[in-house]
Amino acid sequence: MWWRYGFPGWCIAASFGLPIRISIDVCKDDEAHVYYATSDDIGLAVESDSLDALMKEIALALPELLELAHSHIARPVTDIRLHDNLAIA
């Protein structure tokens, strides 16, 4: 069971230790040759040359964004969606 970040009562759910879900969209910009991730939930916007590096950028950015939002979520759960324009070799 989880609660989505930003939904009514999410702070209360987090205070009880319920995992909080943060949705992240991942796409590839073929013209710029980069992968990028965005999240309207937390205001995430990062990019990188590879998917592995992008996942590391996401992992580094999330705690900082949560701290800026004054959210002390003990167990954030990320829901990463890869869009169809993403080509994985």
C-alpha positions in Angstrom: 0.0 0.0 0.0 1.2 3.5 -0.8 -0.1 7.1 -1.0 0.7 9.5 -3.8 2.7 12.6 -3.1 0.4 15.7 -3.2 -2.8 13.8 -2.7 -5.0 15.0 0.2 -3.7 13.5 3.4 -0.3 12.5 2.0 1.6 14.2 4.9 -0.5 12.3 7.5 0.1 9.0 5.6 3.8 9.7 5.5 3.9 10.4 9.2 2.4 6.9 9.8 5.2 5.4 7.7 3.1 4.7 4.6 5.3 4.7 1.5 4.7 7.8 -0.6 4.7 7.4 -4.4 6.2 10.0 -6.7 5.5 9.6 -10.4 8.4 10.3 -12.8 8.2 10.4 -16.6 11.4 9.4 -18.6 11.8 10.2 -22.3 14.6 10.4 -24.9 15.3 13.5 -26.9 16.6 12.1 -30.2 17.8 15.4 -31.5 19.8 16.4 -28.4 20.8 12.8 -27.8 19.9 12.9 -24.1 17.4 11.2 -21.8 15.4 13.4 -19.5 13.1 12.9 -16.5 10.3 15.1 -15.2 7.9 14.9 -12.4 5.0 17.3 -11.8 4.6 15.8 -8.4 7.8 17.2 -7.0 9.1 19.5 -9.7 11.8 17.2 -11.0 13.6 18.0 -14.2 16.9 16.3 -14.9 18.7 15.0 -18.0 21.7 12.9 -18.8 23.5 11.1 -21.7 22.6 7.6 -20.6 19.7 5.9 -18.8 22.0 4.7 -16.0 23.3 8.2 -15.4 19.8 9.5 -15.5 18.7 7.1 -12.7 21.6 8.3 -10.6 20.6 11.9 -11.2 17.0 11.1 -10.1 18.3 9.4 -7.0 20.4 12.4 -6.1 17.7 15.0 -6.9 14.8 13.5 -5.1 16.1 13.9 -1.5 17.0 17.5 -2.2 13.6 18.3 -3.7 11.8 16.7 -0.8 13.9 18.7 1.6 13.1 21.9 -0.3 9.4 21.0 0.0 9.8 20.5 3.7 8.8 16.8 3.3 10.3 14.3 5.5 9.3 11.2 3.7 11.0 8.1 5.1 10.1 5.8 2.3 9.6 7.5 -1.1 8.5 5.1 -3.9 9.2 6.2 -7.4 6.9 5.2 -10.3 9.1 5.6 -13.3 7.3 5.5 -16.6 9.3 5.0 -19.8 7.6 6.6 -22.8 7.3 4.9 -26.2 9.8 7.2 -27.8 12.5 5.7 -25.5 14.7 3.3 -27.4 16.5 0.8 -25.3 19.2 -1.2 -27.0 
